[in-house]
Amino acid sequence: MIPDAALSSETTRDDLLIPGGAGVNALISNSMVCEVVANHLNRKLNGRVISICSGALLLAAAGVLDGRAATTHWSRLADTKKYDRVLWDLDQISTAQDRVFTSAGVTTGIDLALSIIRADCGATVALAVARELVIQLRRTGGQSQYAIHLAGQFTKDDALTQLIEQVVAEPHLDWSLDALAQAAGMNPRTLSRHFKRDLQENPAQFVERIRIDHARGLMADKLPLKQVAQLSGFGDLQRMRRAFQRRFGDHVSEYMNSFVT
């Protein structure tokens, strides 16, 4: 990529794309860069600000994300704490609010790009681009980057990795503590200790998180809520509602309305 203009120059381009990477850390403290980013939406009434991966931290530093939903790469969780006006949700692989878009990582940036192409040019063009790239057209922004990275990313324990993969692949099965321990070949106490050590949560919290993530994907496909509850392993709608309330503080129906657009 070769620069062809100064950052301060006037441009006819409507969209401002902020990639992630190591360079973001230096740009956050650059007042001129932050000013350009902060003023873009005002200068371009039809413009958009789009970030990939840790690029969202630059948007946050510029104040663009204040009061808006946003995501970034899970490894930058500690950095998000510096920007408490941002409605961070690192479970999301992408967010879109007003004219501001964020994505969790490089491949999720591709998902976000496809959704923007679809909005701008229609489903036919988006499908053609997806086919050219040999990727899935639509991976909903509500899917959790936590689940995407689960297999082997958060633990070096082979038994725990295999168990994680089983639960992610089949969340509808019985995953009580005893069932999890048996599948992992550990006693329940040892398994709980491993979960706390590597995932910073207990087995029940882990299973609930995976089931919620699976349910979110099914909601995006507009399946009936009772069917979503069954397929995601909650068993019935009331159990799923309680799980969503613990996670999001709202009812499943309200969450569904805000999630599926």
C-alpha positions in Angstrom: 0.0 0.0 0.0 1.5 3.3 -1.1 0.3 6.7 0.4 -0.8 9.2 -2.3 -1.9 12.1 -0.1 -1.2 13.6 3.3 -3.6 12.6 6.1 -4.7 16.2 6.5 -5.5 16.6 2.8 -9.1 17.0 1.6 -10.3 13.8 0.0 -13.3 12.8 -2.1 -13.5 9.5 -0.4 -16.4 8.9 2.0 -15.1 6.0 4.0 -12.3 6.0 6.5 -10.8 2.6 7.1 -8.6 2.0 10.2 -6.7 -1.2 10.2 -5.2 -2.8 13.3 -1.7 -3.9 14.2 1.2 -2.7 16.2 1.1 0.8 14.6 -2.2 1.6 16.4 -0.4 2.1 19.7 1.6 5.0 18.4 -1.3 6.6 16.5 -3.4 6.7 19.7 -1.2 9.4 21.1 -1.0 11.3 17.8 -3.3 14.3 18.3 -3.4 15.1 14.5 -4.5 11.6 13.6 -7.1 11.5 16.3 -8.5 14.9 15.1 -8.8 13.7 11.6 -10.6 10.5 12.7 -12.8 12.4 15.1 -14.0 14.9 12.5 -14.5 12.5 9.6 -18.2 11.9 10.1 -18.9 15.6 10.4 -16.9 16.4 7.2 -18.4 13.5 5.2 -22.2 13.4 5.8 -22.5 10.2 3.9 -19.2 8.8 5.1 -18.4 5.9 7.4 -15.6 5.0 9.8 -14.6 1.4 9.7 -12.1 -0.3 11.9 -10.4 -3.7 11.7 -9.1 -5.6 14.8 -7.3 -3.2 17.2 -8.0 -0.3 14.9 -11.1 0.2 17.1 -8.8 1.5 19.9 -7.9 4.5 17.7 -11.5 5.2 17.2 -12.0 5.0 20.9 -9.1 7.4 21.5 -10.6 9.9 19.1 -14.0 9.7 20.8 -15.8 8.3 17.8 -17.0 5.3 19.8 -18.3 7.2 22.8 -21.8 5.9 23.5 -21.6 3.4 20.7 -21.3 -0.4 20.7 -17.9 -1.7 19.6 -15.7 -4.7 19.5 -12.0 -5.3 19.0 -9.6 -8.3 19.2 -10.0 -10.3 22.5 -6.3 -9.9 23.3 -6.8 -6.1 23.7 -9.3 -6.5 26.5 -7.1 -4.6 29.0 -6.8 -1.7 26.6 -10.5 -1.3 26.3 -10.7 -0.5 30.0 -9.2 2.9 29.2 -12.3 4.0 27.3 -15.2 3.6 29.6 -17.6 5.7 27.5 -17.5 2.9 24.8 -20.1 0.1 25.0 -17.6 -2.6 24.5 -18.8 -6.1 23.7 -15.9 -8.3 22.8 -18.2 -11.3 22.3 -19.3 -9.7 19.0 -17.2 -10.3 15.9 -18.5 -7.0 14.4 -20.7 -4.1 15.3 -22.5 -1.5 13.2 -24.1 1.6 14.8 -24.9 4.8 12.9 -22.1 5.1 10.4 -19.4 3.5 12.6 -18.3 -0.1 12.1 -15.9 -2.2 14.1 -14.7 -5.8 13.7 -12.8 -8.1 16.1 -10.0 -9.3 13.8 -8.7 -9.7 10.3 -11.0 -12.5 9.1 -14.0 -10.9 10.8 -13.0 -7.8 8.9 -13.7 -9.8 5.8 -17.2 -10.6 7.2 -17.8 -6.9 7.9 -16.6 -5.9 4.4 -19.0 -8.4 2.8 -21.9 -7.0 4.9 -21.0 -3.5 3.7 -20.8 -4.6 0.1 -24.1 -6.3 0.5 -25.7 -3.0 1.9 -24.1 -0.9 -0.8 -24.3 -3.1 -3.9 -26.8 -5.8 -3.1 -26.8 -9.5 -2.3 -25.8 -10.6 -5.8 -22.6 -8.6 -5.8 -21.7 -9.7 -2.2 -22.2 -13.3 -3.1 -20.0 -13.0 -6.2 -17.2 -11.5 -4.0 -17.7 -14.2 -1.4 -17.4 -16.9 -4.1 -14.3 -15.3 -5.5 -12.7 -15.4 -2.0 -14.1 -18.9 -1.4 -15.6 -17.9 1.9 -19.1 -18.0 3.5 -21.2 -15.0 2.6 -22.8 -14.3 5.9 -21.3 -14.9 9.3 -23.5 -12.9 11.7 -21.9 -10.1 13.7 -23.5 -11.5 16.8 -21.4 -14.6 16.7 -18.9 -14.7 19.5 -15.2 -14.3 18.8 -14.8 -16.2 22.0 -16.2 -19.4 20.4 -14.3 -18.8 17.2 -11.0 -18.8 19.0 -11.8 -21.5 21.6 -10.3 -24.6 20.0 -6.8 -24.8 21.4 -6.3 -21.0 21.8 -6.9 -20.6 25.5 -5.4 -23.8 26.9 -2.4 -26.0 26.2 -4.1 -28.9 28.0 -5.0 -31.4 25.3 -7.8 -33.0 27.2 -9.4 -29.7 27.9 -8.9 -28.6 24.3 -10.7 -31.7 23.1 -13.5 -31.2 25.6 -13.9 -27.5 24.5 -14.2 -28.7 20.9 -16.8 -31.2 21.8 -19.0 -28.7 23.6 -18.7 -26.1 20.9 -19.6 -28.7 18.2 -22.5 -30.2 20.2 -23.9 -27.7 22.7 -27.3 -29.5 22.8 -25.8 -32.5 24.6 -25.9 -33.1 28.4 -22.9 -31.1 29.7 -23.4 -31.3 33.4 -20.2 -31.2 35.5 -20.1 -35.0 35.8 -20.6 -35.4 32.0 -17.9 -32.9 31.3 -15.5 -34.6 33.8 -16.2 -38.0 32.3 -15.6 -36.7 28.7 -12.3 -35.1 29.8 -11.1 -38.1 31.8 -10.8 -36.0 35.0 -12.6 -35.8 38.3 -15.0 -32.9 38.7 -12.7 -31.0 41.1 -9.7 -31.2 38.8 -11.7 -30.2 35.8 -13.1 -27.1 37.6 -9.6 -26.1 38.6 -8.4 -26.4 35.0 -11.3 -24.3 33.8 -10.5 -21.6 36.3 -6.8 -21.7 35.5 -7.2 -21.5 31.7 -10.6 -19.9 31.0 -11.1 -17.9 34.2 -14.6 -19.3 34.6 -16.2 -22.5 36.0 -17.5 -25.3 33.7 -21.2 -24.2 34.1 -20.4 -20.7 33.0 -18.4 -22.0 30.1 -21.2 -24.2 28.9 -23.8 -21.4 29.2 -21.6 -19.0 27.3 -21.2 -21.5 24.4 -25.0 -22.2 24.4 -25.7 -18.5 24.3 -23.3 -18.1 21.4 -25.0 -20.9 19.5 -28.4 -19.5 20.2 -27.3 -16.1 18.9 -26.4 -17.7 15.6 -29.7 -19.5 15.4 -31.6 -16.3 16.1 -29.8 -14.7 13.2 -31.3 -17.4 11.0 -34.7 -16.3 12.5 -35.6 -19.7 13.9 -38.5 -19.9 16.4 -37.2 -19.2 20.0 -38.5 -22.5 21.3 -36.5 -24.3 18.6 -33.5 -22.2 19.4 -33.7 -23.2 23.0 -33.8 -26.9 22.1 -31.0 -26.8 19.6 -28.7 -24.8 21.7 -29.0 -27.1 24.7 -31.1 -25.0 27.1 -34.0 -27.4 26.8 -36.8 -24.9 27.3 -37.4 -21.2 26.6 -37.4 -20.2 30.3 -33.9 -21.5 30.9 -32.7 -19.7 27.8 -34.3 -16.4 29.0 -32.7 -16.7 32.4 -29.3 -17.3 30.7 -29.6 -14.3 28.4 -30.7 -12.1 31.4 -27.5 -13.2 33.3 -25.4 -12.4 30.2 -27.1 -9.3 28.7 -29.5 -8.1 31.3 -32.5 -8.2 29.0 -35.1 -10.7 27.7 -34.4 -13.0 24.8 -37.2 -11.4 22.7 -35.7 -7.9 23.3 -32.2 -9.1 22.6 -33.4 -10.8 19.4 -35.1 -7.6 18.2 -31.8 -5.7 18.7 -29.7 -8.4 17.2 -31.4 -9.3 14.0 -31.6 -6.3 11.7 
